[in-house]
Amino acid sequence: TISTQTNSDNVTSESLSLTPGIYTFELSKTGYSTKYQTVTVTAATTRLNFDLLSFNTASNVNSSAFATIIVRWGENPRDVDSYLLFNNTNPQAVYYGNQSYGAIPSDKNNPCATSDVVASLDLDDTTSYGPETTSICDGSKGPFEFKLHHFSGSSNIGASPTSVELITRNGSRYEFVAPTTGFAGNDTDVWNVFTIDSNQVVRRDNTIS
């Protein structure tokens, strides 16, 4: 059962009756990113706050890219690394050790303006919070997989908390929030965030390995 309340500040809250377990919520509203957030529900009453990102609040977006990926996190882990993997028959990766594939961008602020850039890690943040951004310039080189690795620092990806925003050229926007449980809290943690298949369809992965 669901009951809805809206207070004097126009903030809406809903009460749901759920059996204990792990649930992924999908939230969508016109003008906002579609958001996926996984939570653990216990026998006690659990209060959850969901904040949707407005379309006009996204920063570091490369308008000429097939897709832009923006990673944000907290103080710890201090360094969370983005990994974009693509082309199943000849696997390639764009990450801190290989920050572009194809040509080398002449301008990291607009990497897709350089011919033959397939993908680029435009901004690599190593001192907490982000944003860390990756651009996919050539969408035909998929399918793509996007992952985050706990590189250094305490706490864990889920407790940080960590979120990924995906913005595509066709105007679709998605936000993925890391699960709150299941991480070891060290450099063995990898969050498999999403995939984009060969038909350029975005699919939520949201697993930990």
Buried (B, 14 or more C-beta within 10 A) or exposed (E): EEEEEEEEEEEEEEEEEEEEEEBEEEBEEEEBBBBBBBBEBEEEEEEEEEEBBEEEEBEBBBEEBBBBBBBBBBEBBBBBBBBBBBBEEEEBBBBBEEBBBBBEBEEBEBBBBBEEBBBBBBBBBEEBEBBBBBBBBBBEBBBBBBBBBBBEBEBBBBBBBBBBBBBBBEEEBBBBBBBBEBBEBEBEBBBBBBBBEEEBEBEBBBEBE
